[in-house]
């Protein structure tokens, strides 16, 4: 009887190991962890050099770790237990958190127009608005606006044919299950890239260049905070933004000006350049990138010390705090918003549509905002189309962006008389017509690096590039 008992113990011990071994053989290898947003180790290829220097053993060890059956399930279970332990014992450790289902860029967020007066503009370039009448204002014409019609600047036929062929990869090429890394009191999105999405982003930029006419196109990809603050194993290979961003730039037309925001930010990693609980950069981080932008585009950057400055009242817990399920470790040190803007007289307006005949006033920085999301202070959040007019130098800039661009816009009023801001998530317009009609001198396409994997935003922009 005792002997049978020992046999059953041995069987109970060996059976799970044999089952696990069989699963390693039967299940197809995983190539990418969508939760961690990184490539997984594939079956190592034998070589005498790798065997001799020990790399082969390390590769096999990593292979068995990465290809563990139901690995994502174990990660999420660990995340749940870690979060519970942190709540009970106040632990402060590195953890990987599964992003909540609604944690994405969506349609953006803004302060709204409640309490504002609807204004009408007899011309898209008229600086003085009047209250809108009961009926909507008429559409603009070339005669009333004094601007060149896009019909007079038709694209060549071969360019039009090229634009018609552009399509983004299928949804399967994009990562939708985005992990959030929490290290101490800082939360970070995990960056992941692939050749397919890199190429797709570059093609969208090149398409914009093709319809830009005589306007200069400037592209600035901004690294997310994990580029500087994440552990080394989250900053290697396809997760190394220092390598991926230049690689994407190499795929973009040589005539496009590329801004090295990574190097500009790297010099200031010990400063408050990224929020700890939110996926955005701070405006100080935006300023350092703006300096690099000014140098690359031949502009003189605004002097930060000469800007009007202050701090938005109150603190906030941002998007990463919400998307991670409100991890307690992030609550200990909430974020705050410092702001700067050039000491200029600036008129800002949010427009109802691309005709720009109706809209509302808008502040560069809403310094008295009471919104829970303090980042909305910058240009009052994400609107389809807005314009900020200041210095009289006759130069115009079109900013194409998601919310990372918001903190940058105030500084740009130092260099351009008219700064138009377009967010393709909220409005569709013909960019070719807009650029020609408003005689745009420079176009700035600014994105944070995660946008290369956001098919929704790229598709929205592609609709305006037709």
Backbone torsions as a table, in degrees:
resi	resn	phi	psi	omega
1	UNK	NA	-42.9	179.2
2	UNK	-63.7	-38.2	-179.5
3	UNK	-65.0	-42.0	178.0
4	UNK	-62.6	-38.4	178.7
5	UNK	-61.5	-42.3	179.7
6	UNK	-66.6	-37.2	177.9
7	UNK	-62.0	-43.7	179.6
8	UNK	-64.1	-35.3	176.6
9	UNK	-63.0	-44.4	179.9
10	UNK	-63.4	-44.3	179.6
11	UNK	-62.1	-43.0	-179.7
12	UNK	-63.6	-30.4	180.0
13	UNK	-79.5	-41.8	-173.4
14	UNK	-80.5	-34.4	-174.2
15	UNK	-56.5	-48.8	178.7
16	UNK	-61.0	-36.0	179.0
17	UNK	-65.8	-41.6	178.4
18	UNK	-66.0	-40.0	178.3
19	UNK	-62.9	-42.5	179.1
20	UNK	-63.3	-42.2	178.1
21	UNK	-62.0	-40.9	178.9
22	UNK	-65.0	-38.9	179.3
23	UNK	-64.1	-38.8	176.2
24	UNK	-58.2	-35.6	-178.0
25	UNK	-80.4	-37.9	-172.6
26	UNK	-84.7	-40.7	-175.0
27	UNK	-74.6	139.6	177.5
28	UNK	-66.9	145.2	-179.2
29	UNK	-65.5	142.9	175.3
30	UNK	-85.6	136.5	-178.7
31	UNK	-96.4	-31.7	-176.0
32	UNK	-138.8	139.1	171.2
33	UNK	-93.6	109.2	-179.9
34	UNK	-68.6	-27.2	178.9
35	UNK	-71.2	-45.0	-179.3
36	UNK	-89.1	-12.4	-178.7
37	UNK	54.9	53.8	175.3
38	UNK	-148.9	158.6	176.7
39	UNK	-75.5	143.3	-178.9
40	UNK	-98.9	151.8	179.9
41	UNK	-64.1	129.3	176.4
42	UNK	-94.5	171.1	-177.8
43	UNK	-56.7	122.2	-176.5
44	UNK	-62.4	148.7	175.9
45	UNK	-99.3	128.1	-175.7
46	UNK	-69.3	137.4	169.3
47	UNK	-150.5	149.6	-179.0
48	UNK	-65.4	-35.7	179.5
49	UNK	-63.7	-44.6	-179.7
50	UNK	-65.2	-36.3	177.7
51	UNK	-66.8	-41.7	-175.7
52	UNK	-68.9	-42.5	-175.8
53	UNK	-90.3	1.4	175.6
54	UNK	90.5	-3.7	-178.6
55	UNK	-65.1	-33.9	-177.7
56	UNK	-62.8	-42.4	178.5
57	UNK	-64.5	-40.8	178.6
58	UNK	-64.5	-39.3	-179.9
59	UNK	-65.9	-40.7	177.9
60	UNK	-66.2	-39.3	178.2
61	UNK	-62.4	-43.9	178.7
62	UNK	-67.0	-35.0	178.7
63	UNK	-61.5	-48.2	-179.3
64	UNK	-67.1	-30.6	176.5
65	UNK	-70.7	-46.6	-175.8
66	UNK	-73.4	-31.5	-175.7
67	UNK	-97.8	15.6	177.4
68	UNK	-55.4	125.3	179.3
69	UNK	-55.6	139.3	-178.8
70	UNK	56.3	37.2	-176.6
71	UNK	-60.2	-42.2	-179.7
72	UNK	-61.3	-36.3	178.4
73	UNK	-63.3	-41.9	178.8
74	UNK	-66.3	-38.9	179.2
75	UNK	-62.1	-45.5	-179.0
76	UNK	-66.8	-34.9	177.0
77	UNK	-65.7	-41.6	177.9
78	UNK	-63.4	-39.8	178.9
79	UNK	-61.1	-44.0	-179.5
80	UNK	-64.4	-44.9	-179.5
81	UNK	-67.3	-38.0	178.9
82	UNK	-64.3	-43.8	178.6
83	UNK	-61.8	-39.1	178.4
84	UNK	-65.9	-42.6	179.7
85	UNK	-64.1	-37.3	-180.0
86	UNK	-65.6	-40.1	179.5
87	UNK	-64.5	-40.5	-175.6
88	UNK	-78.9	-45.1	-172.0
89	UNK	-106.0	-3.0	-179.8
90	UNK	69.1	31.5	-179.7
91	UNK	-67.4	152.8	-179.5
92	UNK	-134.9	86.9	-173.5
93	UNK	-136.4	169.4	177.5
94	UNK	-72.0	135.2	178.5
95	UNK	-151.0	152.5	177.8
96	UNK	-105.2	126.3	-173.8
97	UNK	-117.4	134.6	176.9
98	UNK	-74.6	126.6	-178.9
99	UNK	-68.2	138.7	176.6
100	UNK	-61.3	153.9	-172.0
101	UNK	-58.5	-32.8	-176.5
102	UNK	-93.7	13.6	-179.5
103	UNK	-82.7	82.4	177.5
104	UNK	-150.3	177.0	-176.5
105	UNK	-67.2	-26.4	178.0
106	UNK	52.9	-140.4	-179.3
107	UNK	-102.1	15.6	-179.2
108	UNK	80.6	179.6	-176.2
109	UNK	-146.5	143.1	178.1
110	UNK	-146.4	175.2	-176.9
111	UNK	-82.2	-6.5	178.3
112	UNK	79.8	-179.1	-177.5
113	UNK	-122.5	12.4	-179.6
114	UNK	-60.4	132.1	179.7
115	UNK	85.5	-5.7	178.4
116	UNK	-90.3	155.6	177.9
117	UNK	-93.1	128.6	176.6
118	UNK	-71.2	126.4	-177.2
119	UNK	-110.4	152.8	174.2
120	UNK	-116.7	148.8	-176.6
121	UNK	-125.7	113.5	-178.4
122	UNK	-63.6	-21.1	176.8
123	UNK	-144.6	146.6	-179.7
124	UNK	-61.0	-23.6	-177.3
125	UNK	-107.0	8.2	178.0
126	UNK	-79.6	130.9	-174.3
127	UNK	-83.0	-21.8	-173.7
128	UNK	-103.1	110.0	-179.9
129	UNK	-86.4	164.0	173.9
130	UNK	-130.6	156.1	177.4
131	UNK	-57.9	140.6	-177.2
132	UNK	-72.1	138.7	174.9
133	UNK	-73.1	175.5	-177.9
134	UNK	-60.2	-40.0	176.9
135	UNK	-90.4	152.7	-176.5
136	UNK	-70.6	151.6	-179.3
137	UNK	-70.6	156.9	-179.4
138	UNK	-74.8	166.0	179.4
139	UNK	-73.1	156.6	178.0
140	UNK	-75.1	151.9	170.4
141	UNK	-130.1	163.8	179.1
142	UNK	-62.8	-32.6	-177.5
143	UNK	-69.2	-41.6	-176.9
144	UNK	-79.9	-26.9	-176.0
145	UNK	-94.0	-19.5	-178.8
146	UNK	70.7	25.3	-178.6
147	UNK	-119.3	163.1	-176.9
148	UNK	-77.9	133.4	178.0
149	UNK	-76.0	144.1	178.0
150	UNK	-65.4	-23.0	179.3
151	UNK	-63.4	-21.8	-179.8
152	UNK	-85.3	-5.1	-178.3
153	UNK	-129.4	57.4	-177.7
154	UNK	-65.4	144.7	175.7
155	UNK	-72.5	148.4	174.2
156	UNK	-58.8	152.5	-176.7
157	UNK	-61.2	-38.1	-178.7
158	UNK	-67.6	-33.7	177.0
159	UNK	-68.0	-42.7	178.6
160	UNK	-60.8	-40.0	179.1
161	UNK	-64.9	-39.8	179.2
162	UNK	-63.4	-42.9	-179.1
163	UNK	-63.3	-37.4	-177.1
164	UNK	-66.4	-19.5	-175.6
165	UNK	-88.8	-10.7	-173.7
166	UNK	-74.5	123.1	173.1
167	UNK	-137.2	145.0	179.1
168	UNK	-81.6	156.8	177.7
169	UNK	-60.1	162.3	176.7
170	UNK	-62.7	163.5	-177.4
171	UNK	-59.2	-28.0	-178.4
172	UNK	-61.7	-21.6	-179.3
173	UNK	-78.2	-11.4	-175.8
174	UNK	-108.7	145.5	-179.0
175	UNK	-88.1	124.6	-177.6
176	UNK	-108.7	-15.2	-178.0
177	UNK	-103.9	86.5	-169.1
178	UNK	-92.6	119.2	178.5
179	UNK	-79.1	154.4	175.3
180	UNK	-121.4	126.2	179.1
181	UNK	-95.2	129.5	177.3
182	UNK	-115.4	120.8	179.3
183	UNK	-126.1	108.4	-175.4
184	UNK	64.9	-122.4	-178.7
185	UNK	-103.8	18.7	-179.6
186	UNK	-119.0	133.7	173.9
187	UNK	-109.2	141.4	-177.1
188	UNK	-139.2	139.9	168.6
189	UNK	-71.9	148.0	178.8
190	UNK	-96.8	123.0	-177.1
191	UNK	-84.7	139.5	174.4
192	UNK	-145.1	141.0	-179.7
193	UNK	-132.3	162.5	172.3
194	UNK	-147.7	160.9	-179.2
195	UNK	-59.0	-35.9	-177.7
196	UNK	-65.5	-49.2	-177.8
197	UNK	-73.5	-32.3	175.2
198	UNK	-58.9	-47.8	-178.7
199	UNK	-64.4	-39.3	-179.1
200	UNK	-63.7	-42.9	178.8
201	UNK	-63.2	-45.2	-179.8
202	UNK	-60.4	-38.0	-179.8
203	UNK	-66.3	-35.5	177.5
204	UNK	-66.3	-42.8	178.0
205	UNK	-62.9	-43.9	179.9
206	UNK	-64.2	-34.0	177.2
207	UNK	-66.6	-41.0	176.8
208	UNK	-60.7	-41.3	177.7
209	UNK	-61.3	-38.1	-176.9
210	UNK	-65.7	-27.7	-178.3
211	UNK	-103.7	5.8	-173.3
212	UNK	-79.3	-10.2	-178.7
213	UNK	63.0	-130.6	-178.9
214	UNK	-85.6	-6.1	-178.4
215	UNK	-70.3	142.6	173.3
216	UNK	-76.2	141.7	176.5
217	UNK	-111.2	129.9	178.9
218	UNK	-119.9	132.0	179.1
219	UNK	-119.0	131.2	177.4
220	UNK	-133.0	111.5	173.2
221	UNK	-96.2	123.0	-175.6
222	UNK	-102.0	125.9	177.7
223	UNK	-66.2	149.2	172.8
224	UNK	-84.7	169.9	-169.2
225	UNK	-62.9	-26.6	-179.9
226	UNK	-62.7	-18.6	177.6
227	UNK	-61.6	-25.4	-174.8
228	UNK	-118.2	-25.9	-171.1
229	UNK	-115.2	-8.8	179.9
230	UNK	-80.6	153.5	173.9
231	UNK	-57.5	157.4	-172.5
232	UNK	-57.1	-33.8	-176.9
233	UNK	-71.5	-9.1	173.5
234	UNK	-102.5	10.3	-179.8
235	UNK	-132.4	42.7	-178.4
236	UNK	-134.8	159.2	177.7
237	UNK	57.7	-128.5	-177.9
238	UNK	-73.0	-3.1	176.3
239	UNK	-103.0	4.2	-178.1
240	UNK	-90.0	98.7	-177.0
241	UNK	-66.2	-26.0	177.0
242	UNK	-63.3	-26.3	178.6
243	UNK	-98.3	-37.8	-173.9
244	UNK	-69.5	-43.4	-177.4
245	UNK	-61.0	-48.4	174.9
246	UNK	-60.9	-33.9	177.8
247	UNK	-63.1	-42.2	177.1
248	UNK	-64.4	-43.2	178.5
249	UNK	-58.0	-34.6	-179.1
250	UNK	-66.8	-19.8	-179.8
251	UNK	-89.8	-5.6	-175.6
252	UNK	-97.7	146.1	-179.8
253	UNK	-45.1	135.6	-178.9
254	UNK	-62.4	-22.7	-179.8
255	UNK	-74.8	-12.8	178.4
256	UNK	-82.5	132.8	176.5
257	UNK	-79.2	123.6	179.9
258	UNK	-107.7	132.7	-176.7
259	UNK	-103.2	129.1	179.7
260	UNK	-88.2	80.8	178.9
261	UNK	-72.2	-29.7	-178.2
262	UNK	-57.9	-51.6	-177.9
263	UNK	-64.3	-37.1	179.8
264	UNK	-63.7	-40.0	-178.3
265	UNK	-78.0	-34.1	-177.7
266	UNK	-58.6	-30.5	-179.4
267	UNK	-70.9	-10.1	-173.5
268	UNK	-128.4	30.0	-174.4
269	UNK	-65.6	-19.4	178.9
270	UNK	-88.0	3.5	177.3
271	UNK	-104.4	172.4	-176.3
272	UNK	-84.9	75.1	-176.0
273	UNK	-101.9	-13.0	174.9
274	UNK	-134.1	145.0	172.5
275	UNK	-70.1	154.7	-180.0
276	UNK	-88.9	-28.7	-175.9
277	UNK	-113.8	4.3	-175.6
278	UNK	-130.8	152.6	-176.0
279	UNK	-80.6	-5.4	-178.7
280	UNK	-85.0	165.7	166.5
281	UNK	-86.5	163.7	172.7
282	UNK	-82.7	170.3	179.4
283	UNK	-71.1	-23.0	174.7
284	UNK	-65.8	-42.3	174.6
285	UNK	-60.8	-41.6	178.6
286	UNK	-61.7	-36.4	-179.7
287	UNK	-64.9	-42.8	-179.7
288	UNK	-64.1	-36.6	175.5
289	UNK	-69.8	-35.9	177.3
290	UNK	-61.3	-38.6	176.8
291	UNK	-59.3	-44.3	178.4
292	UNK	-64.9	-38.3	177.5
293	UNK	-62.6	-45.3	-179.4
294	UNK	-61.5	-43.3	179.2
295	UNK	-63.6	-43.0	-177.2
296	UNK	-67.4	-29.4	-175.4
297	UNK	-102.1	4.1	177.0
298	UNK	78.8	21.6	177.6
299	UNK	-101.9	160.4	174.2
300	UNK	-95.3	120.0	-176.8
301	UNK	-69.3	149.3	174.2
302	UNK	-63.2	145.2	177.3
303	UNK	-82.6	120.1	-176.5
304	UNK	-60.7	-37.5	-178.9
305	UNK	-67.1	-22.9	-179.3
306	UNK	-90.1	-4.8	-178.8
307	UNK	-80.2	154.2	167.9
308	UNK	-70.2	134.1	-174.8
309	UNK	-138.8	164.2	178.4
310	UNK	174.7	-167.9	179.4
311	UNK	-136.1	132.1	177.2
312	UNK	-64.9	135.2	-177.2
313	UNK	-65.4	132.8	176.2
314	UNK	94.5	163.7	176.7
315	UNK	-110.2	172.4	178.7
316	UNK	-152.2	155.9	172.2
317	UNK	-110.2	121.4	-165.3
318	UNK	-91.3	-160.3	-172.9
319	UNK	-61.1	-40.7	-177.5
320	UNK	-68.7	-31.1	173.9
321	UNK	-63.5	-43.6	-179.8
322	UNK	-70.6	-46.2	-175.6
323	UNK	-66.6	-26.1	-178.2
324	UNK	-88.7	4.8	179.4
325	UNK	84.1	25.9	175.7
326	UNK	59.5	58.7	178.5
327	UNK	-64.1	126.8	-174.4
328	UNK	-58.2	-31.3	-177.4
329	UNK	-59.5	-24.7	-177.7
330	UNK	-82.4	-15.6	-175.6
331	UNK	-76.1	-21.1	-172.9
332	UNK	-65.6	-32.6	-176.7
333	UNK	-135.1	81.2	-178.4
334	UNK	-67.2	165.0	-178.6
335	UNK	-87.3	164.5	174.6
336	UNK	-140.5	163.1	-175.0
337	UNK	-119.2	112.1	168.1
338	UNK	-89.3	148.6	-179.9
339	UNK	-137.1	155.1	174.2
340	UNK	-142.6	148.3	168.6
341	UNK	-155.8	148.5	-178.0
342	UNK	-58.3	145.4	-178.7
343	UNK	-80.7	71.9	-177.2
344	UNK	-130.4	161.8	171.8
345	UNK	-86.9	112.9	-174.9
346	UNK	-121.5	131.0	173.4
347	UNK	-103.4	126.6	-179.5
348	UNK	-124.5	140.6	-179.5
349	UNK	-140.7	142.7	171.8
350	UNK	-102.2	130.9	-176.2
351	UNK	-104.7	148.0	-177.6
352	UNK	-73.9	-31.8	178.0
353	UNK	-157.1	-177.2	-172.7
354	UNK	-72.1	-12.4	176.0
355	UNK	-70.4	-21.7	178.3
356	UNK	58.5	32.4	179.2
357	UNK	-95.8	-13.8	176.9
358	UNK	-140.5	149.0	177.9
359	UNK	178.5	-165.1	-176.0
360	UNK	-134.0	155.2	176.2
361	UNK	-68.5	154.3	-177.1
362	UNK	-148.5	137.9	179.0
363	UNK	-94.1	144.5	174.6
364	UNK	-58.0	-46.3	176.1
365	UNK	-135.3	118.6	178.9
366	UNK	-84.5	85.3	-170.2
367	UNK	-68.9	-18.8	-178.5
368	UNK	-106.2	22.2	-177.9
369	UNK	-63.0	140.9	176.4
370	UNK	-107.9	8.2	-178.6
371	UNK	-63.6	146.6	177.7
372	UNK	-63.0	-36.6	176.7
373	UNK	-87.9	96.9	-174.4
374	UNK	-66.8	-21.8	-179.9
375	UNK	-64.7	-19.4	178.8
376	UNK	-67.5	-7.9	176.8
377	UNK	-61.2	-30.3	-176.7
378	UNK	-78.7	118.3	-176.1
379	UNK	46.0	26.7	176.5
380	UNK	61.2	27.2	173.0
381	UNK	93.1	-156.7	-172.5
382	UNK	-95.4	112.8	175.7
383	UNK	-123.2	156.0	-177.3
384	UNK	-60.7	-49.3	-177.3
385	UNK	-148.0	130.3	176.9
386	UNK	-143.4	167.2	179.6
387	UNK	-144.5	140.0	177.6
388	UNK	-127.7	122.7	-176.1
389	UNK	-117.0	135.6	-177.0
390	UNK	-143.7	-102.5	-173.3
391	UNK	-63.0	154.0	-178.5
392	UNK	-99.8	81.2	177.5
393	UNK	-123.0	3.2	175.0
394	UNK	74.0	6.4	-177.3
395	UNK	-102.1	144.8	-178.1
396	UNK	-129.3	147.4	-178.9
397	UNK	-132.4	135.7	171.9
398	UNK	-109.0	120.2	177.9
399	UNK	-101.0	121.3	175.8
400	UNK	-108.1	121.7	-165.3
401	UNK	-155.5	168.7	156.2
402	UNK	-109.9	-159.4	-168.6
403	UNK	-67.0	-19.3	177.0
404	UNK	-61.0	-28.7	-178.7
405	UNK	-71.6	-19.0	-173.1
406	UNK	-60.3	-42.6	-177.4
407	UNK	-72.9	-17.0	-178.7
408	UNK	-85.5	-32.4	-172.0
409	UNK	-54.7	-43.0	-178.6
410	UNK	-53.7	-38.3	-178.9
411	UNK	-68.7	-29.6	-175.2
412	UNK	-69.7	-20.2	178.3
413	UNK	-68.1	-12.9	175.8
414	UNK	-72.3	-24.1	-170.3
415	UNK	-113.2	-15.2	-176.0
416	UNK	-133.9	141.0	177.8
417	UNK	-66.8	-42.2	178.7
418	UNK	-125.4	123.7	175.5
419	UNK	-114.5	108.5	176.5
420	UNK	-92.3	137.4	-177.2
421	UNK	-123.8	123.3	-175.9
422	UNK	-124.1	127.3	175.2
423	UNK	-116.6	106.9	-173.2
424	UNK	-65.8	-11.5	177.6
425	UNK	-69.7	-25.3	-171.3
426	UNK	-108.7	-10.2	-176.6
427	UNK	-156.0	145.8	172.3
428	UNK	-115.4	130.9	176.3
429	UNK	-145.5	168.3	175.5
430	UNK	-85.6	106.1	-178.4
431	UNK	-66.1	-33.8	178.1
432	UNK	-60.5	-44.6	178.4
433	UNK	-66.9	-43.8	-176.5
434	UNK	-61.7	-45.0	-178.7
435	UNK	-62.3	-42.4	179.4
436	UNK	-71.5	-46.1	-176.5
437	UNK	-61.2	-37.7	-175.5
438	UNK	-101.7	10.7	174.5
439	UNK	48.6	53.2	-177.8
440	UNK	-68.0	130.7	178.3
441	UNK	-85.0	-48.0	-177.5
442	UNK	-129.1	146.2	173.8
443	UNK	-120.9	129.1	176.3
444	UNK	-114.3	116.5	172.3
445	UNK	-102.1	106.3	-177.6
446	UNK	-113.4	129.0	178.7
447	UNK	-142.1	148.6	167.5
448	UNK	-81.0	154.6	-166.1
449	UNK	-61.4	-24.9	179.1
450	UNK	-64.6	-17.8	-175.3
451	UNK	-66.5	-23.2	-179.0
452	UNK	-64.1	-22.7	178.4
453	UNK	-101.9	10.8	-178.8
454	UNK	-105.7	94.0	-174.9
455	UNK	-64.6	-32.2	-178.4
456	UNK	-61.8	-47.9	-177.8
457	UNK	-66.1	-43.9	-178.5
458	UNK	-65.1	-39.1	176.7
459	UNK	-63.7	-40.0	178.8
460	UNK	-61.8	-43.3	178.2
461	UNK	-66.1	-40.6	-179.8
462	UNK	-58.6	-33.7	178.3
463	UNK	-62.1	-31.1	-179.7
464	UNK	-89.3	-1.3	179.6
465	UNK	-101.8	3.4	-177.7
466	UNK	-77.2	NA	NA
